[in-house]
Amino acid sequence: RQGASPQTQERRWPAPPVAPRHAFNEPIRDSAAATLIAPTPASGDPTPSKDDVHITRQLREAGRLVGIPVLDHVIIADERYASLLQLGLLEA
């Protein structure tokens, strides 16, 4: 929305897999220009799993289809983080 201020919303999802219909519900409703995935894993380990990479690629494809790109997947845990983009696990 023109003139709208950026918003950060915390969403907690159940363990993978994450359905795109859940991940994009609020960004679509809010007419977001882009979105970022930033979960906090229960394990406390921010190391991306194969499932994290797979799900993120699925969500990026879904975002491309609805016109809301997923910019990155940043896993935050115990004052540490892992960015799939920075780790080279996603294409820029």
N, C-alpha and C positions, 0 to 999 in steps of 0.2 A: 504494500500500500504506500502510495506517495505520502510523504510527510510523517509516516509512522516511525516510531523509535524502535531500534532493534530490541528484541526480547530474548531472554535466555530462559528456557523452561527445563526443569528437571523431570525426567520420565524414567521410571524404573520398569524394566521389562523382565519377564521370566527368563530363565536360562534359554540358550539358543535351542531351536531356531526362532528368529524374530520374523514375523510375517510383515511384509511391506505395508499391508493395510494398516497395521498398528503403528509402524514407524513413521508413516507419512500422514496419519490422521490429523495431527495438529499442524504440521507445516502446510498442508493443503488448506485447512480451515483458516489459517492465518495468512494465506497468500505469501508464504515465505519465498524469498529469492534463492535461498540455498539452505542447507542444513548440515549439521555436524553430529556425528555419533560419538557419545562420550559416556560409556557405561562405567560403573564401579563394580568390579568382579568380587564375588563373595570370598574367593580364595585369597584376596589381598595381593595377588601377583599380576602386574600389568603386562606380562609377556603375552603377545597375541598368539592365539591358537590357530590351527588350520581352519577350525569352524569360524573363528572371528574373521579371517581373511575371506572365506567363502561367503559368509553372510554379508559382509561389507560389499563384496562385488555384486551380489544379488541386489542389495539396497541401492547401490550406485546405478545399476541398470534400471531399476524401478524409478529412481529419481530422474534419470534421463528421460524416461517415457512420460513422466508427469511434469517435466520442466522445472524440477527442484533438485539441482545437483547436490550430491553428498560430497562435501569438500574433504573430509578426513574422518577417520575413526580414531579417537584418542581414548585409550584405556587408562583410567586414573585409579591408583591404589597406593595406600600407605606412603603418601607424599612423593610418589614416583608416578611416571606416566610413560606410555609408549604410543607414538603416533605411527599408524600404519603407513601414512604418506612419507614421513621422514625415514622410516625403516626401508623404504623402497618396495613395500608390499602392495602399493597401489600406484596407478599411473596418475600423473598430475593432470 
